[in-house]
């Protein structure tokens, strides 16, 4: 890779990337203004730690629920149009929330419901946003483009909460919600302006939704680089969620501050993350992705403990500074690790699985630490999360990050074309003919007597040739199956054989050559 391609600024030489990055930055600033205002507004509507933490749950749970279906659709549909529909939904729901807050019609349940709906739009757009990055820059600039997106996200985190807190004083609590609703239209305009490059597909019809989701899950199960990344992500985000969920109460109850202080603390986290982002290349070279992720998790644990100890603004600001740089260190290592583990055909689903694990852990953690704070107090909950995060960081070192970085995941296309005979229809399902009806009855007998995974296949290269398969737990179990066959079962077999043409069917046995794990 050339020095120019490796530069953090090289992606901004691509006009499309620069425009969309800028529009997304503005939208994210509005989003962070809204997020800070929503957390603070909830402390006025209901100051229970559990209810306040539910704001974080409402904003993360939809991504856990909807990201995987969105990822499957991302791999099947036009990404730009999909993003337009998703961003339009976010704009409408954000405007509805702003109107309710402005008219003073919002209640705690309504705030949670609308936060859930806005986040549902985020869940729909998160996988395609990650998947379109390779369409915006050349391959050599992909890594700095991912890093630049992280920088933009954290710039918005630094500016958004502080601006939101500053607006609340002179203009009221509705102001951040209104700005957020307006800021979404910049992204919509950028997407309307952008013309995505034409993608040369395989010519096959799109995968069905449930089949595509199963394929994505299967890929994650049998891809060690992605699986290890997901395990590391779950441990990091579960414990890092504590200070995100409880920070409004730290500012209000523990520090006796107002929305301005809360915005400053969030802004401190974002500013520290931006500063850390510019040192990521150096840190990654010195530490490597695994040790950088461990350092980020340990730093997050230290920051969480400091928030529990903070009874003055200085200590809380120190905790924010540590939290921000630690967050970007851990997050960037995990993000890149997920990216390099994914070939193009499954990038949307793989990104969705990563986002699902990330926000599922944040949602579950927010609920757990909110309940712990309600039962035992704010500081004990933060101390428990800090201890758990430190332990998880050390235990999870056995799962390596970015193990797929050296793999060539581009399409090989070296398999010979699949052979079919005649006018074989690849989309047909079960055909209700007497033969298949008899086979179905026969298969029920097989499963009843101990077989499993019974199936019938037709040879696409030789129509009329059917193969029946089923599995038994062991060879002895199969021998017992022989002894369980009744005369009624024999009659079923004779009914099937009535359709046989030519020689009797051939029976073949295979025994597993190794134990199944």
N, C-alpha and C positions, 0 to 999 in steps of 0.2 A: 504494500500500500504506500502510496506517495505521501510526503509530508503534507501536501495540500489536502489530500483526501482525509488524512487523519486529524486535521485541524478541527477544533470545536466549532469554528465559524463557517466551515465549508458548506454545510447544508443551506445556509442563508444565501448562497450564490444561486440557488434554485428559486425562481420567482414564486412558483406555486407553493413551495414549502414555506417561504417567508410570509406570504399572505395568509395562509391557513394558520401558521404558528402565531401570528399577530392577532388574528381574529379569535383564536382559541384562548390566547392569553387574556384578552379583554373579557371573554365569556367566563373564564375561570376566576378572574378577579371578582366579577359579579357573583359567581357561585360561592366564593369564600366569604364575601360580604353577607350573603344570605345565610350561610351556614353559621357564622358567628352570631348574627342577629337572632336566628331561630333558637340556638342554644340559650342565649341570654333571655329571650322572650319567654321561653319555657320556665325559667327560674322565677318569673313573675306570675305566670299562670299556675304553676304547681312546683314548689321548691323541693319536693321529695327527691332524694338522690336516684331512686329507681326510675321515677318518671322523667327526670332530666336526662338520665342515661338512655332512655327510650328514644330520644331524638337521634342519638347516634345509631341506635338499632334501626330506626325507621329509614335512615339514609344509607345503611349498608345492607340490610336484609334483602331488598329487591335485587341487588346485584348478585347476591348469593342465589336467589331463586331464578332469575331470568337470564343471567349472562350466558349459560351454556346453550339454551335455545337460540339466543341472539348470535352466538358464535357459529352454530350450525347454519343459520340463515346467512351469515356473513360469507361463508364458504360457498354458498349456493346462489346468492342474489347479487345484483349490482350494488357494490359497496357505497358508491356515492348516493344513489337514490335511497338506499336504506338509511344512511346518515341524515339525509334531508328529512325523511319522515320522523326519525327519532328526535332530531333537534327541534322540529316543529312541535312535537308533543311536549317537549321540555318547555318551550316558549309559552305555550298555552297554559300549562299547569302553573308555571311560575307567575304568569300574569294573574291567574285566578287567586293564588296565594297572596300576591301583593294587594289585590283589591280587597280581600277579606281583612288583611291587617290594617289597611288604610281606613276602612269603614268601621274598624274596631269590632268586627264580627268573629274574630278568631277565638277559639277555645283550645284547651290542651288536646282533646281528641281530634279536632279539625286540623290543628297544626301537625300532629303526627300523621294523619291520613294524607295531607297534601305533601308533606315531606317524603312520604312513601311513594307517592305518584311521581314527584319530580325525580326521585332516585330511580324509579322504574325506567324513566326515559334515559337516565345515565347508564342503566344496565344494558339497555338496547344498543346504545352507541359506543360503549367501552370497547367491545371486541372489534368492530369495524374501524374505530379510530386507530387501534394498534395495528390492524391488518393493512391499512392504507399507507403506512409510513414507507414501505418499500416502493410504492407507486409514486412517491413525491420526490425521491432522491435516487441517484445511481447507487448500485450495490456497494461501491467503495465508501460511500458517505452514510451508510445505514447506521453504524454504531454512533458516530457523532450526532446523527439526527435523533436517535433515541435519547441520547444524553441531553440534547437541546430541549426536547420535549419535557424531560425531567426538570431542567432549569426553569423553563417557562411555568411549569406547574408550581414550583416552589417560589418563583417571583410573585405569582398570583396569591400564594398562601401568605407571603410576607406583606403584600400591599392590601389584599382584600379585607382581612379582619381589622387592620388599623383604620382603613378608610371607612369601613362599616361603623366602627366605634365612633369615629369622628363625625359621621353623618347623623347618628342617632341623637346627639345633644341638640344641635340647632334645628333639625328637620323632623325628628320623631322616629320611632321604631320602624315605621313603614318604609322609610327612605331606602335602606339597603335592599329590601324586597323589590321595590320598584326598579332600582338600578339593575338588579339581577335579571328581571324580566326583559328589560330593554337590551341588555348586553348579549342576549342569545341571538338577536337578529343579525349581528355581525358575522357569526359563524354560518348562519343560513345563507347570507349573501355571498360569502366566500365559496361555499359549496355550489351555489348556483353558477358562479363565475367559472369555477374549475371544470375542466373537461378531462376526465380520467382517460388514460391511455387504453386503447382497445386491448382486451385480453383474448389471446387465442386459446380457446378452450379445447377440450378433448373431443367435442362433438357428442358426448353422452348427455342424456337428460340429467337435470339436477337431482341430487340425492333427496330422498324423502326425509322430513324433519327428524323423526324418531330414529331412523336408520343412521342418519348423519350424526346424531348425538351419541348413539351407541358406538359408532366408529371412533369418534373423538375420545370417549372414555376408554375404549380398547387401546387406542394409541398411547394414552397416558399410562395405562397399566403396564404395557410392554415396552415402554421407552424409559430406560433407567435415567437418562439425563433429565427428562421432564418430571418423572416421578420423584426423583431426589429433590428437585427444585420445589415441587409442591409440598413435600414434607417439611423442608426448611422454612417455606413461607408460612405454613400453618403455625409452627412454633414461634416464629418472630411476631406475627401480627396478633396472635391471641393475647400476648402479654403487653405488646405495645399499645393496644387499644385502651388500656386503663387511663392514661393521662388524657388522651383525646376525649374520652367519654366524661371524665370527672373534672376537667379543667374549668368549666363554668362555675362549679361549686368551689373549687380552689380559689378562684378570683373573688367570688361573692361571699362565701362563708368563712373561709380560712384567712383570706387577706383583707376582707371587709372593703373590697373595691367595687367599682362600677363597670359598665360596658367598655369604657375607654381602657381600663387596665386589662380586661379580658382580651380586647383587640390587640393591645400591645404585646401580651404574652404570646398570642397566636402569631402575631407579626414577627416576634423574636424567633420563634421556631422556623418560620419561613425564611427569614433573612439568613439565619445560620445555615439552613439547608442550601440556599443559593451559594453562600460562600463555600460550603463544603463541596458543591457540585463542580466548582472550578478546580478543586484539588483532587477530584476523583481519579483522573488519569495517573497522576503521580502516586496516589495512595494505592491504586490497583496494581501498579508496577512494583511497588515496594512490598505490599502485603499479599497480593493475589486475591481472587474473588472470595475464596473460602475464609481466609483470615480477616478480610475486610468486612464480610458479613457478620462474623463473630464479634469483631470490634464494634460494629454498629449495634448489635443486640446487647452487648454489655454496656455500651454507652447509653442506650435506651433505658436499661434497667437502672443505671445510676441516675439518670434524669428523673425517672419515675419516683425513685426514693427521695430525691431532692424536693420534688413537688410535695411529697408527704411531709417533709421537714419544714417547708417554707412557711414562715409567719411574717415575712417582709417582702417587699417587691424585689429587692436585690437578689435574694436567694431564688425567687421564682424566675427572675430573668436569667440567672445563671443556668437554672434547670432548662429553660427554653432554648438557650444557646447550645447546650449539650444535646438536647433532644433533636434539634434540627439537623445538626451535622451527623448525628448517629442515624437518624431516619434516612437521610439521603444515601449514606454509606450502605446500609442494609438493603434499602429499596432498590438501588441501582444494581447491586450484585444479583439480586433475585430477578429483576426485570430482564437484564441481559441474558441470564441463565435460561429463562423461559424462552426468550426469542431465538437463541442459537440452537435450541433443541427441536425447532419446528420447521419442517419443510412447508412449501407454499400451500399445498393442498389441504393442510390441516391447521394453518396458521390462525384462522378465526376461532376454531374450536379449542385449540391449544391455549390461545390467549384468553379465551373465555374461561377455561378451567383454572388458569392461574388467577384471573380476576375473581372467580367464584371462591377459590380457597382464600384469597386475600380478604375479601369483604365478608365471607362467611366467618372467618376467624375474628375479624374486627367486630362483627355483629354479635357473635357469641361472647367474645370477651367483654364487650360493653355491657351486655346483660349480666354477665357473671360479676364484674367489678361493681356495677351499680347495686346489685343485690348485696354484695359483701359490704359496701359502704353503708347501705341502709341498716344492715344487721350489726355491724361492728364499728362503724365510723369511717370517715373519709381517709384519714392517715393510715390506719391499718390496712385498708383495701389497697392503697398505693404501695405500701411496703410489701404486701403479699405478692402483688403483680411484679414488683421489682425482683424479688427473690425467685419467683417462677421464671421470669425472663432470663435471668443469669444462668439458672440451672439448664434451661432448654438450650441456650446458646452453646454450652459446653457439651451437652449430651448429643446434640444433632451434628456434631462435626464429622461423624462417620458418613453422612450423606453429602457428596461432593457437588459443588456448583460449577456450572459452565463446562460440564464434561462433554457436551456436544459441540463445543466451539471448533474442534478440529475435524468434524465430520462433514463430508460433502453431501448435502441434502438436496441437491438439484436433481431433477428427473433424469433417470438413465434411459428409459424407453428402449431397452434392449431385448425385452421379451418378444418372442414370435407372436404374430396375431393369433387370437383365439379362433379356433375352427368350429364352424357350425355346419350342419347339413340341412339343405333345403331352406324353406322359409321359416326358420325357427324364430318364435316370438319371445324375446327375453323378458317381457313384462308380464307374461301370463302367470297367474297364480294357480291354486288348486282347481282342477277341472272335474266337474261332477259327472263321471262316467262310471259304469259298473265296475270296471277294473280298479279304479282308484278307490271306489267305495268299499270294495272287498279288501283292498290293502289296508285301508283305514281301520276296518274292523279287526284285521289280523294284527295290526300294530298295537291296538288296545290290549290284545291278549299278550303280546310280547312284554309290554310295560307292566301289566298286571302280575306276570310271573317273575319279574325282577330286572328286566332290561330298562335302560334309560337312554335318552338322546336318540330315540327312534326317528328315522327319516327315510324318505324315498326320493331319489334323484333320477332325472332323465339325462341321458348322454346327448348334449346338443349337437355332437357330430354324427350321431347315429340315432335318428328318431325311432322310437319304438323300443329302445333298450333302456330298461329301468333297473336301478340298483337300490336294494333295501339295505340300510345299515342300522345297527343299534349297538350299544355298549353294555357290558356287564362289569360289576365291581371287580371280579377276579375270574380266573379260569375255573376254579371250583364252583363259583356261583353260576357260571355258564353251564357246567355239568349238571348242577342241581336244576337248572332251567329245563334241561332235557327231560328230567324225571317228572316235571310238573305239568307237562303237556297232556291235556285230556283228549278224549275222543271228539268232544265238541270242537276243540281247537284244531284237531286234524281235519274236521269237516270244513273249517274256515280256510285252512291251507289248500284243500282240494278246490274250493271255490276260486281261490286266487290262481291256481295252476290251470284252471280251465281256460284261461286267456293266453297260456303259453303257446308260442309258435316255435316249432323245431325241437332241439334237444332240451332236456330238463334244465332248470336253472342251476348254475354253479354256486356252491357254497364255499366260502373262504373264511378262515379265522386268522386274526392278527392279535398278538399279545404285546402289550406295551414293553418296550425295550428298557425303560427306566421308570422309576417311581414318579408319580405326578405330584408336584409341589402345590 
